[in-house]
Amino acid sequence: MKKTLKTLTSLMLAFGLAACGASSGGSAAPSEKPAQSADAAATAEAQGSGKKIGIILVGDENEGYTYAHMLGIKNAASKLGIADSDIIWKYTIGEDQTCYDAAVDLIENGATLVISNSYGHQSFMQMAATEYPDVTFVADTGDNAWTTGLDNFKNAFTSVYESRYVSGVVAGMKIAELAEKGELVDANFDANGNVKVGYVGAYPYAEVVSGYTAFYLGIKSVYEKVTMYVEYTNSWFDLTGEATVGDDLMSQGCVIIGQHADSTGAPSQLQKNMEDNKYGFTAYSVGYNVSMLDVAPDIALTSASNVWEVFYEYAFNCWLNGENMKTDWTGGYNEGAVEITPLGSAVAEGTEAAVNDVIAKIKSGELHVFDASTFTIGGETPTSMMADVDADFQDDTECLIDGYFHESEFRSAPYFAARIDGIVEETE
């Protein structure tokens, strides 16, 4: 659910990305054409036929979240033999009337499938879907497609809470190692002897709450005595703001700092703090979207990440074959739609084996991320958890079934918004 973004050239260096060669709102394929797969011949009919795919992006290649979408689109198109010329790109499109205008322009240029990647695009995509019933519209990370009654309006999101839980296991392993080696300092503990963990959040929305709760539960599955402090930047992408919040959390003694924010700001700041020995201890980073090893080689453990190629391959296949897409698509580890990025050199010994074991249990259904027996709310183990599934701002759907909260099963976008014990939101 992307909201406010700033394009920063420094991120291009951090991520090692290629420029797209298209201006804001322009129509061009990003970078060079990927090599076509052996399946290209099977879909040759779609190429040059006048059928187009329209892509509306809230950012461009300089912003990690959007870049992940771009990469997924390119890889899926290459695999299916879809030509560059059959994809029309719209970059840095705001969450306002310009999104609707972009959608209409794409349709006028032959697009019969239009996909946007930001939550704020949803209402404008729905408006266009109402006016163009023969075109399929997908609002990635959206939450209300199934309530609209529009057969041509869809939502899609990955089950990224699964990879956030796994990244929490990585963090928990590191805390356990630091504790065992006696490398934690007094500042790393709260008054109750819990190790302090920090989290840079964008907004206090269900998507962020679901993610940071999964991260926290992953940590606690390895190391029980932790308290996590969440601070918000009120922006999805703010290099300076994220660096400031990361530094503030470290100043409070947090030894692990995760994030649901799209820049390298926090891990870069933590790396600098380590090099300067600013606080007398090292804080380790768990990032989001992309690996942070380029900017924080000594303290980045891993990042929770989406593999958007899996969704785009599904969507493009439906488009090629004239099939109606699911109203709500989601995919997790079983679909290959989420992952953690390569482990950094600072991870604890045995982390890779622990990660593989947890992923196997998630895939088999042995482990449920939001198992109600693993957390409390107000000191009590929950027996009922109502949530706002139909996006009407009312918690009116029971989601605690068979002992665990069923996240992203009633719709693709997250709706876990409960505040569990052990997590402190610093909202001021």
N, C-alpha and C positions, 0 to 999 in steps of 0.2 A: 504494500500500500504506500506507494511513493507519493510524496507531497511536494516539498520545496527543494529545489536543486540548484547548485551553482557549478558551472563548468570550470575546472581548474587544470591548467596545463601541467602542473606538477604531478598530478595523478597519472598522466600518460607515461611519465618516466617511471613512476612507482610500479605500474602494472605492465609496462613494456608493451603497450598496445599500438596498433597501427591506426593512422588517421583514416577517416572515412571519405574524405574528399567530397563532402556535401554540406551545404550551408543549412542553417536553421530552417526546418520545414521543407527542405529541398527534396527532390526525387532522384535518388541515385543508390546504387548498391554499395554497401560498405566494403572498402578494401578491394583486393583482387578476388576474382572468382575462384572458389575452392575447386580442387580436383574432383571430377565427377566419378561416382561409384559405378560398379558393374551393373547396377539396377537402372542406369540412366535410360537405356533403350526402352525399358518397360513403361516409362512415363514420358516418352518423347512427344506423345500426342498433346500433352499439356503445354509444351514449349512452343512459343510462337503462335499460339492459338488465339491470343487476345485475352485469355483469362489471366488475371493478375491477383497477387496477394498484396494487400496494403498493410504497412506496419507503422503504427503511431507510437513514438517513444518520448517519454518525458525528459530524457537526457540524451547523451551521446556516448561515444567510446571513452570519454574521460571520466565517467562515473561508473563505479563498479557494478551496481545493480543493472543499469541499462546495458553495460557491456556484456554481462552474463546473458542477457536476452539476445543481443546481437550475435554472440557466439553460438548460442543454441539454434537460432534461425539459420545461420550460415551452414552449420553442420547438418541440420536436418534437411535443408534444401539440397546440399551436396549429396547426401545419402540417397535421396529420392530422385536425383537427376533434374531438379527444378532449376531452370536457368536464372542467372542474375537478372536478366531483363524481365522476368516474370514477377519480380519483387520490387515494389515501390516503397521507399523509405521516407518517413517524416520524422525529423529529429527535433529535440527540445520543444515539444509541443506542450503548451500550458494546460492546466486543468481548468479550462474555461471554454468560452465559445470557439476559440481557435481549434479545439479538439474536434468539435462538430464540423467546422469548416474544413479541417484536414480530411475527415472521413468522407465528406461529400466530394472533395477534390479527388480523392483516391477512387471513389466509385465512378466519377466522370472519366477517369483515366483507365477504366476497365477492371477495377478490383471487385471480385465477388466474395472475397474473404478479407475482413478488416480486423486487425488485432491491435489492441493498445496495452501498455504495460503498467499503467498507473491507476491506483484506486480512484483518484480524483477525476479520471477520464470517464468513469462509469456512467454518470447521468447523461453525458453528451453522446456517448456510444449508444445508450438506450434510446435517446431521441432520434438518432439516425436510424437505428434498427426499426423503429416504429414507421419511419417514412420510406424505408427501402426493404420491404419484406423478402425480396429475392436475394439479398446479400446477407451473409452470415457475419455477425459481429461478436468478437470475444473481448471482454474486459478482464484482463489478467488481474488477479488479486481482488476482484470484485466480489460482492456478497448477495446481490438481490436478483440475479437472473431468473432463478426458479420461481420467484414470486410475481414476475411481470406478465406471465402468460404469453410471452413472445417466443415463438419456436426458433427464431433466428438470432436470439440474443443469449450468449453463453458467458460463463465465468470459468477461470482456471487458476489453480495455485498448487504448489507442491506441499507435501507434508513435511516442511522443513523443521518442524518441532522434533522430528526423529533425529536429524543430524545435530540439532542443538543439544539434545540429550547426550548423544555420543561425544560431542565436543566437551560437554560437562564431565564425562568420564575421564577424558584426557586431563582436564583441569584437576579433577579429584585425585588422579594418580600423582600429579605434580605436588599437590598439597601434602599428600601422604608421604612422599619422598622427602620434602622439606622438613616435615615434622620429625620423621625418623632420623634424619641427619642432624637435627638440632639447628637448622638454618633459619627458623622463624624467629623474629625479634618481638619484643613486648608490644610494639605498635601494631603487630599483625593480629592481636587477639582483642576481643571485646571483653566487657566486664564479667561475662559468664564463661570465658575461656574458649569461645568459638573463634575460629579463624575467619578473618574478614575477607570477603570477596566483593568486587565491584562490578557494576554493569552500566554501560553507556546506552541508554534507551533513547529512541527518537521521540515517540509520543506515548502517552498512557492508553494505547488502544489494545484491543484484544490480541491482535497479531503480535505485538511486542510483549504483552503479558504472558501469552501462551509460550513464546519463545524463551523468555528469561526464566519462566517457571520450569520448563523442560531442562534448561541448562543447569539450574539449581538442583533439580532432582537427580540429574546425572552426576553432579559433584557428590551429593549426599549418598549416592549408591556406593561410593568408594570411601568417602571420608565424612562421617556423620556430623561432626561438630563444626558447622559453618554457619555464618550469617551473611546474607548478601544485601548490599546497598545499591539501589537503582537511582540514578540521576538522569533526567531528561534534557535533551538539547532543544526540543520543540522544532526539530528539522530532521529530515531524512539524510541530508547531506550538508555538513558544515564542518569543514576541515579544522578551522580554528575552535569552534564550539566544542567539537568532540575531543580535541586535544586538551582544552581547558577542563572539561569534565573528567577526562581520564586522569589528569594531573591532580585534580581535587580528590578523586577517589583514592589515589595513591597516597596523597597527603594524610588521609584518614587511616592509612595502614593497610589498605586492601592489597593482597599479595597476588591475586588473580583478577584481571579485569576483562570481562567479556563485552560484547556490544551487539546491539541491533541498530546500526547506523552505517552509512554507506561509504565513508571515506577512510583513509589511512591515518587520520588525525590522532586518535588515541594510541595505537601501537607505536607510531612514530615518536610521540611524546614519551611513552614509557621507555623506549630504547634510549632516548636522549637522557632521561632521568637516570637510567642505569649507568650510562657512560660517565655522567657527571657525579654519580654517587649522591644524588640530591637528597634522598631520604634515608640513606644508610641501609637500605635493603633493595632487592630486585623484585619488581612486579612483572608478572608474565601475562601476555596477551592471548586472548582467544577472539579471533576476528569474525567477519561475516562477508559473504559473497566470493571473495578471492583470497588467496594466500597473502599473508602479510610479511612473509620472510624477506622480501626485497627491501622493505623499509624498517623491519625490526628483526634482523637475523638472529640476534642473541636471545630474544625474549618471546618471540611468536611461537606458540605451541601448535596451533592449527586454526582453521576457520570453518564454521558451519557454512554449507554451500548448497545451492540449487543446481540441478542439471537440467536446464530448460530445454535442451535438445529433445528430451523424451516427450515433453508435451508438444513441441512444435512438429515433431515427426508424426505424432498422432493426428494433430490438427491438419497438417498438410496432406496426409493420407486420406482423411475424410474429404478434403477439398478435391483431391485428384479423382476420387472414386464416386463423388456425388453423394456421399453418405452424411447423414445428420449427426452432428457431434453431440456428446453428452452435454447436458445443461451445466453440470458442475463436474469438472475434471480435477482429480488430484492424484498424486503419485508420491510414494516414499521410497524406502530402501528396496522393497519388493519389485518396484518398477524401475529401479535405477535412477530415480528422479532427484535424489538427495545424496549428499556425500560430505565428508570432511576433507579438507585439502591436505596435502602431504605434511606429515609430522615434522616439526622443527627439531633441531639438535638438542634443544633444552628439555624435551619431554622426559618423563621418568622412565627408568628401565622397566620393561614389560608392558609398556603402553600399547604397542601394536597388537599384541596378543589379546589384551583386555578389550580393545576396540573391536577386534574381529569377533570375539565371543559375544559382545553386546549386540552387534549388528546381526549376528546369526539368530539370537534370541528374539530380536524385533521382527525379523523376517518370518520366523516360525510361529509367532504369536505367543511365545512363552513369556515375553516381556512386553508390558504395556506402559508407555511413558507416563501416563497420568493414572497409575494404579493408586486408588484411594487409600490403600493401606500404608503408603509411603509418605503421606503428608497429613497435616491437620489444618483446620481453619478455626480460629478462635479456641484452640486447645482441644478440639474434638475431631475425631475421624469422620469425614462427611459420609452421610448415607443417602444424600440427595444433592444434586447439583444442577440447578436450572440455568439455562443459557439463552441468549438472544440469537437464535439461528436464522430467523426470517427477517432480520435487519429492521425490526419495527421498534427497537430500543426498549423491548420488554423481555425479561428473562422468563420465557414461557415454555421452554422445551426441556424435558428431563434428559440429561446427557450422561448421568452416572448409571450405567447399566452393567450388570455382571461384574461389579467391583471396580470398574475403571471408567474414567471420563472419555467418551467417544469423540475425540477431536477430529475435525475435518471429514466426518462421515456423513453428516446430514447436509452439509454444503462444503465446498472446497476451501473457502477462506476460514481462518481460525476464529473460534468463538469462545475459547477458554479465557475468561476474564476474572476468575476468582483470585483473590489475594490470599495466599497461603501463609502459614506461620514460618518465620525464619527469613523472610524477605522484607526489607525496609525500603519503602519508596520515599525518596527525598524530592518532593515536588516543588519546593520553594526555590 
